[in-house]
Amino acid sequence: MTNQPPARGDLDMWASDPALQDHAFGGDGDHLALFGRKMGRSAMRDTAQEADRIAPHARLFDAGGRRVDEVVYHPAYHEIMQAGLGAGYAALPWEGAEGGHSTHAAMVYMTAQIAPGLCAPMTMTYAAPPALRAAPRLFDDWVPKLTARLYDPAIRPLGQKAGATMAMAVTEKQGGTDAAAITTCAVRDGDAYRLRGHKWACTAPMADGIITLAQAPGGLTLFLVPRWLEGTRNAVHIQRLKEMLGGRAAAVAEIEFADALAYPLGEEGDGLARLRDTVLHTRLDAGIAPAGLMRAALGAAHHWCSHRTVREAQLIDQPLMRSVLADLALDWEGALAFSLTVARAFDEGSEHARAFARLGAALAKYLNNRLCAPTIAEALECIGGAGYDAASPLPLLYREAPLNGLWEGPANALCLEIIRILREVPLAGEALSDALGAVTGEYRRYDAALRAHMGRFPRLPDEGQARWYADSLATLLTASILIRQSPPAVADAYIATRLTGERGRSAGAISGIDTGAVLARLG
């Protein structure tokens, strides 16, 4: 066998990623180094592939015809869940350590590179505590289990478990992102409620609890639905497991609440307000995960090109391939830098930082997910037919690429929310201006692009221009971050190819950048 790249073997996902080290400076580097070595092991990557290859299946009834409503997973799923939750994926931000959200975001980035389908159940567990704050008793019961750094898949009520996980189920068939269309109803039952209705998508339906929205007499209300009760099962019926486009490791179910016992999180009618903080945290992860997907695809392509010879020269040394890979690497590093900067704002805690986090999370999720699928498609083409084979990591990455763009609001909804935040939260506009203005005077072309944006949008745009506005704003903000945090050659290349018209429409249709300096960021 000749002219075939060797197996990649064990990877050190921290040491081999200088861009991650540069942009994750708000997190715990020692912890991330340990996590990167663990998750990068060849055996761990094989485990993640096995979890995706052997899909979970539903076990709805026992031999006597009684409902059990369980999902049976391959052992590889449980191993990855323990690796992530055991390392603090869901716990770190709530333990009081400095840089908890930054460390968490970097862990999401690394996990997405090998097991993207398993990020969702861990992310929902991470994002649950803010919603639970509205119910102190539930907070005291649940949060210590959600942050226990222990994955316990046993089917038992919360009081009998050392660790717990959380799911979310909001979407209904008739509504999609339109929360006003929710028809699940909630009827009071003592201190609790009974929910009746259908939810179209519940990721991780075997989680110990489900956060959901339902119509109570006083309006749309947020609820916690425990999956297991003392001595019985809650009436959460699995209708079917969906056959999704992306990863198969984590089940996505249609479920029905058949008078399921539920506890309110806040007052009747304030469900959307109570859900907002939880969505903000899941949105952070939906912005950083695409950077992980892009990094995995580019790492595979870079490895292939570094060991593949065409016309008596390695692919990585051929100018056209270098232009393509460097162009793709700029989008990846921009996505990584942007998301980790937003994560640091979560850690800072000031009103100014919170306003920036709310706006930045929406902008990062919007832009990074617009770039993810095209980047992975181009990386696959760099490898060629071998990248299209399921033995390669590229097919799973490509199938997974659209997911984070859909989760917690697709692009159009995000664009409208970006405008709404700037209109309703004056401090968000101030934080944005500070970030964009902090680097003026350093790059002539950046300053010109910023002036052009302000000239084109002297005020907030109407709905028809919302995507153009979000594109321009998110790209400028990414450039300002790269100017502050990346080597000058990377910032210069990003500005030259993203903020001017000096390029073609496809990856690699660029000129005049230092491809060597950009490609060095791939390790």
C-alpha positions as CSV (number, residue, x, y, z in Angstrom):
1,M,0.0,0.0,0.0
2,T,1.6,3.3,-1.1
3,N,0.6,6.9,-1.1
4,Q,-1.9,6.4,1.7
5,P,-1.7,8.6,4.8
6,P,-1.1,6.7,8.1
7,A,-3.7,6.4,10.8
8,R,-3.7,9.5,12.9
9,G,-3.3,7.6,16.2
10,D,-3.7,9.4,19.5
11,L,-4.2,13.2,19.2
12,D,-3.5,15.8,21.8
13,M,-6.4,18.1,21.1
14,W,-5.0,20.9,23.3
15,A,-1.3,20.8,22.5
16,S,-1.9,20.4,18.8
17,D,-4.2,23.4,18.6
18,P,-2.3,26.7,19.1
19,A,-5.4,28.7,18.1
20,L,-7.4,27.1,20.9
21,Q,-4.6,27.9,23.4
22,D,-4.5,31.5,22.3
23,H,-8.3,32.1,22.3
24,A,-9.2,30.1,25.4
25,F,-7.0,32.3,27.7
26,G,-10.0,32.8,30.0
27,G,-10.3,29.1,30.8
28,D,-8.4,26.6,32.9
29,G,-5.5,25.5,30.6
30,D,-4.4,22.6,32.8
31,H,-7.9,21.2,32.9
32,L,-8.3,21.6,29.1
33,A,-4.9,20.0,28.5
34,L,-5.9,16.9,30.4
35,F,-9.3,16.8,28.7
36,G,-7.7,17.3,25.3
37,R,-5.4,14.3,25.8
38,K,-8.3,12.1,27.0
39,M,-10.7,12.9,24.3
40,G,-8.1,12.8,21.5
41,R,-7.1,9.2,22.2
42,S,-7.7,6.9,19.3
43,A,-9.7,4.5,21.5
44,M,-12.0,7.4,22.5
45,R,-12.6,8.3,18.9
46,D,-13.4,4.7,18.1
47,T,-15.9,4.7,21.0
48,A,-17.6,7.8,19.6
49,Q,-17.8,6.2,16.1
50,E,-19.4,3.1,17.7
51,A,-22.0,5.1,19.5
52,D,-23.0,6.7,16.3
53,R,-22.9,3.5,14.2
54,I,-25.2,1.5,16.5
55,A,-28.2,3.7,16.9
56,P,-30.4,3.6,20.1
57,H,-33.8,2.0,19.9
58,A,-37.0,2.5,21.7
59,R,-38.5,-0.1,24.1
60,L,-42.0,1.1,24.6
61,F,-43.7,-1.8,26.4
62,D,-42.7,-4.8,28.5
63,A,-43.7,-8.4,27.9
64,G,-47.0,-7.8,29.8
65,G,-48.0,-4.9,27.7
66,R,-47.2,-2.2,30.3
67,R,-45.7,1.0,29.1
68,V,-42.0,1.5,29.9
69,D,-41.1,4.3,27.4
70,E,-37.4,3.6,27.5
71,V,-34.6,4.2,25.0
72,V,-31.8,1.6,24.9
73,Y,-28.3,2.9,24.1
74,H,-25.1,1.2,23.0
75,P,-22.5,1.1,25.9
76,A,-20.3,3.5,23.9
77,Y,-22.9,6.2,24.4
78,H,-22.7,5.9,28.2
79,E,-18.9,5.9,28.0
80,I,-18.8,9.2,26.2
81,M,-21.4,10.7,28.5
82,Q,-19.3,9.8,31.5
83,A,-16.2,11.1,29.9
84,G,-17.8,14.5,29.3
85,L,-19.9,14.9,32.4
86,G,-17.2,13.4,34.6
87,A,-14.8,16.0,33.4
88,G,-17.2,18.8,34.4
89,Y,-18.8,19.6,31.0
90,A,-22.0,20.6,32.8
91,A,-20.6,21.4,36.2
92,L,-17.6,23.7,35.8
93,P,-19.5,27.0,35.2
94,W,-21.6,26.5,38.3
95,E,-18.8,25.5,40.7
96,G,-17.5,29.0,41.2
97,A,-14.1,28.5,39.6
98,E,-12.8,31.4,37.6
99,G,-13.4,31.0,33.9
100,G,-15.9,28.3,34.2
101,H,-17.9,29.1,31.1
102,S,-14.7,29.6,29.1
103,T,-13.4,26.2,30.1
104,H,-16.8,24.7,29.4
105,A,-17.0,26.2,25.9
106,A,-13.5,24.9,25.0
107,M,-14.7,21.4,26.2
108,V,-17.7,21.7,23.9
109,Y,-15.3,22.6,21.0
110,M,-13.2,19.5,21.7
111,T,-16.2,17.2,22.2
112,A,-17.8,18.3,19.0
113,Q,-14.7,17.1,17.1
114,I,-15.2,13.5,18.0
115,A,-18.8,13.0,19.3
116,P,-20.9,15.9,18.0
117,G,-24.2,14.1,18.5
118,L,-23.5,13.8,22.3
119,C,-23.0,17.4,22.9
120,A,-26.7,18.1,23.0
121,P,-27.6,16.0,26.1
122,M,-24.7,17.4,28.1
123,T,-25.3,20.9,26.9
124,M,-29.0,20.8,28.1
125,T,-27.7,19.6,31.5
126,Y,-25.3,22.5,31.6
127,A,-27.9,25.0,30.7
128,A,-30.6,23.9,33.1
129,P,-29.6,25.6,36.4
130,P,-30.6,29.2,35.3
131,A,-34.2,28.0,34.7
132,L,-34.3,26.3,38.0
133,R,-33.4,29.4,40.0
134,A,-37.1,30.5,39.8
135,A,-38.0,27.5,42.0
136,P,-35.7,27.4,45.0
137,R,-36.8,24.0,46.3
138,L,-36.3,22.4,42.8
139,F,-33.0,24.2,42.5
140,D,-31.8,22.7,45.8
141,D,-32.9,19.2,44.8
142,W,-31.8,19.1,41.2
143,V,-28.7,21.3,40.7
144,P,-26.4,19.3,43.0
145,K,-27.2,16.2,40.9
146,L,-26.9,18.0,37.6
147,T,-23.5,19.3,38.5
148,A,-22.2,16.2,40.3
149,R,-19.6,15.3,37.7
150,L,-21.1,11.9,37.5
151,Y,-23.2,10.3,34.8
152,D,-25.8,7.9,36.2
153,P,-28.1,6.3,33.6
154,A,-30.1,4.2,36.1
155,I,-33.9,4.4,35.9
156,R,-34.6,5.7,39.4
157,P,-36.3,8.8,40.8
158,L,-34.0,11.8,41.5
159,G,-33.6,11.1,45.3
160,Q,-32.0,7.7,44.6
161,K,-29.4,9.0,42.1
162,A,-26.0,10.5,42.6
163,G,-26.0,12.3,39.2
164,A,-28.7,13.6,36.9
165,T,-29.2,14.9,33.3
166,M,-31.7,17.2,31.8
167,A,-33.5,17.4,28.5
168,M,-35.6,20.1,26.8
169,A,-38.8,19.6,24.8
170,V,-40.4,22.9,23.5
171,T,-41.1,22.5,19.8
172,E,-44.6,21.4,18.7
173,K,-45.6,20.4,15.2
174,Q,-47.8,23.4,14.5
175,G,-45.4,26.0,15.8
176,G,-41.7,25.4,15.2
177,T,-40.0,28.5,16.7
178,D,-43.4,30.2,17.3
179,A,-43.9,29.7,21.0
180,A,-47.3,31.4,20.9
181,A,-48.6,28.4,19.0
182,I,-47.9,26.0,21.9
183,T,-51.0,24.0,22.8
184,T,-49.8,21.7,25.5
185,C,-52.0,22.5,28.5
186,A,-51.2,22.5,32.2
187,V,-53.9,21.9,34.9
188,R,-53.1,22.5,38.5
189,D,-52.8,19.5,40.8
190,G,-52.1,20.7,44.3
191,D,-48.6,22.2,44.3
192,A,-47.9,20.7,40.9
193,Y,-49.6,20.5,37.5
194,R,-50.6,17.9,35.0
195,L,-49.4,18.4,31.5
196,R,-51.2,17.0,28.4
197,G,-49.9,17.6,24.9
198,H,-47.4,16.5,22.2
199,K,-43.8,17.6,21.8
200,W,-42.2,17.1,18.4
201,A,-38.6,16.9,19.4
202,C,-37.1,15.8,22.7
203,T,-33.3,15.2,22.6
204,A,-32.1,12.7,25.2
205,P,-35.6,11.4,26.2
206,M,-34.0,9.2,28.9
207,A,-32.8,12.3,30.8
208,D,-34.0,12.5,34.4
209,G,-36.0,15.6,33.8
210,I,-37.4,17.6,30.9
211,I,-37.8,21.4,30.8
212,T,-40.8,22.3,28.7
213,L,-43.4,25.0,28.0
214,A,-47.2,24.6,28.4
215,Q,-50.2,26.8,28.6
216,A,-51.4,27.3,32.1
217,P,-54.5,29.3,33.0
218,G,-52.3,32.3,33.5
219,G,-50.5,31.9,30.2
220,L,-47.4,30.2,28.8
221,T,-45.4,28.8,31.7
222,L,-42.1,26.9,32.1
223,F,-42.2,23.5,33.8
224,L,-39.9,20.7,34.9
225,V,-41.2,17.3,34.2
226,P,-39.4,14.5,36.1
227,R,-39.1,11.3,34.1
228,W,-39.2,8.9,37.1
229,L,-41.4,9.2,40.2
230,E,-41.3,7.4,43.5
231,G,-42.6,3.9,42.8
232,T,-43.8,4.6,39.3
233,R,-43.0,6.2,35.9
234,N,-44.2,9.6,35.0
235,A,-46.7,9.7,32.1
236,V,-44.1,10.8,29.4
237,H,-44.9,8.5,26.5
238,I,-42.4,8.1,23.6
239,Q,-44.3,8.0,20.3
240,R,-41.3,7.3,18.1
241,L,-37.6,7.9,17.7
242,K,-36.9,10.2,14.8
243,E,-34.5,9.2,12.0
244,M,-32.4,12.4,11.9
245,L,-30.0,13.7,9.3
246,G,-27.1,14.0,11.6
247,G,-25.5,11.9,14.3
248,R,-27.5,8.9,15.5
249,A,-25.9,8.5,19.0
250,A,-28.3,10.6,20.9
251,A,-32.0,9.7,20.4
252,V,-34.5,12.4,19.4
253,A,-38.0,11.4,20.3
254,E,-41.5,12.6,19.7
255,I,-43.2,12.5,23.1
256,E,-46.6,12.9,24.6
257,F,-47.4,14.2,28.0
258,A,-50.4,12.1,29.2
259,D,-51.3,14.0,32.3
260,A,-47.6,14.0,33.3
261,L,-46.7,15.4,36.7
262,A,-44.8,18.7,36.3
263,Y,-43.5,21.5,38.6
264,P,-43.6,25.2,37.6
265,L,-40.4,27.2,37.1
266,G,-41.7,30.6,38.0
267,E,-45.1,32.2,37.8
268,E,-47.8,31.4,35.3
269,G,-47.4,33.5,32.2
270,D,-43.7,34.2,32.5
271,G,-42.5,31.1,30.7
272,L,-40.6,32.8,27.9
273,A,-38.8,35.1,30.3
274,R,-37.8,32.1,32.5
275,L,-36.6,30.1,29.5
276,R,-34.4,33.0,28.2
277,D,-31.4,32.4,30.3
278,T,-31.3,28.7,29.6
279,V,-31.6,29.4,25.8
280,L,-28.7,31.9,26.2
281,H,-26.5,29.1,27.5
282,T,-27.5,26.5,24.9
283,R,-26.9,29.3,22.3
284,L,-23.4,29.7,23.5
285,D,-22.8,26.0,22.8
286,A,-24.5,26.1,19.4
287,G,-22.0,28.8,18.5
288,I,-18.9,27.1,19.6
289,A,-19.8,23.5,18.4
290,P,-19.5,24.5,14.7
291,A,-16.0,25.6,15.3
292,G,-15.2,22.1,16.6
293,L,-16.8,20.5,13.6
294,M,-14.8,22.7,11.3
295,R,-11.6,22.0,13.2
296,A,-12.2,18.2,12.9
297,A,-12.8,18.5,9.2
298,L,-9.8,20.7,8.6
299,G,-7.6,18.5,10.8
300,A,-8.5,15.4,8.7
301,A,-8.0,17.3,5.4
302,H,-4.6,18.7,6.6
303,H,-3.4,15.3,7.7
304,W,-4.4,13.8,4.3
305,C,-2.8,16.5,2.3
306,S,0.4,16.3,4.4
307,H,0.9,12.6,3.5
308,R,-0.6,12.4,0.0
309,T,1.6,12.9,-3.1
310,V,0.3,14.1,-6.4
311,R,2.6,14.8,-9.4
312,E,5.6,13.9,-7.2
313,A,4.8,16.6,-4.6
314,Q,2.9,16.5,-1.4
315,L,-0.5,18.1,-1.7
316,I,0.1,20.4,1.3
317,D,3.0,22.0,-0.6
318,Q,1.0,22.8,-3.7
319,P,0.0,26.4,-3.9
320,L,-3.7,25.9,-4.9
321,M,-4.3,23.4,-2.1
322,R,-2.6,25.8,0.4
323,S,-4.9,28.6,-0.7
324,V,-8.0,26.4,-0.2
325,L,-7.0,25.1,3.2
326,A,-5.8,28.5,4.5
327,D,-9.0,30.2,3.3
328,L,-11.1,27.5,5.2
329,A,-8.8,27.9,8.3
330,L,-9.6,31.6,8.5
331,D,-13.4,30.8,9.0
332,W,-12.6,28.1,11.5
333,E,-10.3,30.4,13.6
334,G,-12.7,33.3,13.4
335,A,-15.5,31.1,14.7
336,L,-13.4,29.8,17.5
337,A,-12.1,33.2,18.6
338,F,-15.6,34.8,18.4
339,S,-17.3,32.1,20.5
340,L,-14.6,31.9,23.2
341,T,-14.7,35.7,23.5
342,V,-18.5,35.4,24.1
343,A,-17.8,32.7,26.7
344,R,-15.5,35.1,28.6
345,A,-18.3,37.6,28.7
346,F,-20.5,34.9,30.5
347,D,-17.7,34.6,33.1
348,E,-17.3,38.3,33.7
349,G,-20.7,38.9,35.2
350,S,-21.0,42.7,34.9
351,E,-24.1,44.3,33.3
352,H,-21.9,45.4,30.4
353,A,-20.6,41.8,29.9
354,R,-24.0,40.3,30.2
355,A,-25.4,42.6,27.5
356,F,-22.5,41.7,25.2
357,A,-23.0,38.0,26.0
358,R,-26.6,38.1,24.9
359,L,-25.9,39.9,21.7
360,G,-22.6,38.0,21.0
361,A,-24.1,34.6,21.5
362,A,-26.7,35.3,18.8
363,L,-24.2,36.8,16.4
364,A,-21.7,33.9,16.9
365,K,-24.4,31.3,16.5
366,Y,-25.6,33.0,13.3
367,L,-22.3,33.5,11.5
368,N,-20.5,30.3,12.6
369,N,-23.4,28.1,11.5
370,R,-23.6,29.8,8.1
371,L,-19.9,28.9,7.6
372,C,-19.9,25.4,9.0
373,A,-21.4,23.2,6.3
374,P,-19.5,24.9,3.4
375,T,-16.2,24.6,5.2
376,I,-16.8,20.8,5.9
377,A,-17.9,20.2,2.3
378,E,-14.7,21.9,1.0
379,A,-12.5,19.9,3.5
380,L,-14.2,16.7,2.3
381,E,-13.3,17.6,-1.3
382,C,-9.7,18.2,-0.3
383,I,-9.5,14.6,0.6
384,G,-11.6,13.3,-2.3
385,G,-13.4,10.1,-2.5
386,A,-11.8,8.7,0.6
387,G,-13.5,11.5,2.5
388,Y,-16.9,10.4,1.3
389,D,-16.4,7.0,2.8
390,A,-18.1,6.4,6.2
391,A,-14.8,5.1,7.6
392,S,-13.6,8.8,7.3
393,P,-14.9,11.2,10.0
394,L,-16.1,13.6,7.3
395,P,-19.5,12.1,6.5
396,L,-20.7,12.4,10.2
397,L,-19.3,15.9,10.4
398,Y,-21.1,16.9,7.2
399,R,-24.4,15.4,8.3
400,E,-24.1,17.1,11.7
401,A,-23.2,20.5,10.3
402,P,-26.7,22.0,9.9
403,L,-27.9,21.0,13.4
404,N,-26.6,23.9,15.5
405,G,-28.0,26.4,13.0
406,L,-31.5,24.9,13.6
407,W,-31.2,24.5,17.4
408,E,-32.5,27.5,19.5
409,G,-33.7,29.5,16.5
410,P,-32.7,29.3,12.8
411,A,-30.9,32.1,11.0
412,N,-33.9,34.3,10.2
413,A,-35.2,34.2,13.8
414,L,-31.7,35.0,15.0
415,C,-31.3,38.0,12.7
416,L,-34.6,39.4,14.0
417,E,-33.6,38.8,17.6
418,I,-30.2,40.5,17.0
419,I,-32.1,43.6,15.9
420,R,-34.5,43.3,18.9
421,I,-31.7,43.1,21.4
422,L,-30.0,46.2,20.0
423,R,-33.4,48.0,20.1
424,E,-34.3,46.9,23.6
425,V,-31.0,46.7,25.4
426,P,-29.0,49.9,25.0
427,L,-26.1,48.5,26.9
428,A,-25.7,45.8,24.2
429,G,-25.2,48.5,21.6
430,E,-22.6,50.2,23.8
431,A,-20.7,46.9,24.3
432,L,-20.8,46.3,20.6
433,S,-19.4,49.8,19.8
434,D,-16.7,49.3,22.4
435,A,-15.6,46.0,20.9
436,L,-15.6,47.3,17.3
437,G,-13.9,50.6,18.2
438,A,-11.2,49.0,20.4
439,V,-9.0,48.2,17.3
440,T,-9.6,51.2,15.0
441,G,-6.5,52.8,13.7
442,E,-4.6,49.5,13.5
443,Y,-5.7,48.2,10.0
444,R,-6.7,50.7,7.3
445,R,-9.0,48.2,5.6
446,Y,-10.8,47.3,8.8
447,D,-11.5,51.0,9.5
448,A,-12.8,51.4,6.0
449,A,-15.1,48.4,6.3
450,L,-16.4,49.7,9.7
451,R,-17.2,53.1,8.1
452,A,-18.9,51.3,5.2
453,H,-21.1,49.3,7.6
454,M,-22.1,52.4,9.5
455,G,-22.8,54.3,6.3
456,R,-24.9,51.5,5.0
457,F,-26.8,51.0,8.3
458,P,-27.0,54.4,10.0
459,R,-29.9,52.9,12.0
460,L,-31.3,49.4,12.6
461,P,-32.4,47.9,9.3
462,D,-35.8,46.8,8.3
463,E,-36.6,43.1,8.3
464,G,-35.7,42.5,4.6
465,Q,-32.1,43.6,5.3
466,A,-31.6,41.7,8.5
467,R,-29.3,39.0,7.2
468,W,-27.1,41.5,5.4
469,Y,-26.9,43.5,8.6
470,A,-26.1,40.4,10.8
471,D,-23.5,39.2,8.2
472,S,-21.7,42.5,8.2
473,L,-21.8,43.0,12.0
474,A,-20.7,39.5,12.9
475,T,-17.9,39.5,10.4
476,L,-16.6,42.9,11.7
477,L,-16.8,41.7,15.3
478,T,-14.9,38.5,14.4
479,A,-12.2,40.7,12.7
480,S,-11.9,42.9,15.7
481,I,-11.3,39.9,17.9
482,L,-8.7,38.4,15.6
483,I,-6.9,41.7,15.5
484,R,-6.6,41.6,19.3
485,Q,-5.9,37.9,19.8
486,S,-4.4,36.2,16.7
487,P,-1.0,36.6,15.0
488,P,-0.9,39.6,12.7
489,A,-0.7,37.4,9.6
490,V,-4.1,35.8,10.5
491,A,-5.8,39.0,11.3
492,D,-4.5,40.6,8.1
493,A,-5.6,37.6,6.0
494,Y,-9.1,37.7,7.5
495,I,-9.5,41.4,6.9
496,A,-8.2,41.1,3.3
497,T,-10.5,38.3,2.4
498,R,-13.6,38.9,4.5
499,L,-13.9,42.7,4.7
500,T,-13.0,43.6,1.1
501,G,-14.3,42.4,-2.3
502,E,-10.9,41.1,-3.3
503,R,-11.8,37.5,-3.6
504,G,-14.0,35.1,-5.6
505,R,-17.0,33.2,-4.4
506,S,-15.4,29.8,-3.6
507,A,-12.9,28.7,-1.1
508,G,-9.3,29.3,-2.2
509,A,-10.3,32.1,-4.6
510,I,-8.0,34.5,-2.8
511,S,-4.5,35.9,-3.2
512,G,-1.9,37.9,-1.3
513,I,-2.1,36.2,2.1
514,D,0.5,34.3,4.2
515,T,-0.8,30.8,3.8
516,G,2.0,29.4,5.8
517,A,1.2,31.5,8.9
518,V,-2.5,30.6,8.6
519,L,-1.9,26.9,8.1
520,A,0.4,26.8,11.1
521,R,-2.6,27.4,13.3
522,L,-3.8,23.9,12.4
523,G,-0.9,22.4,14.4
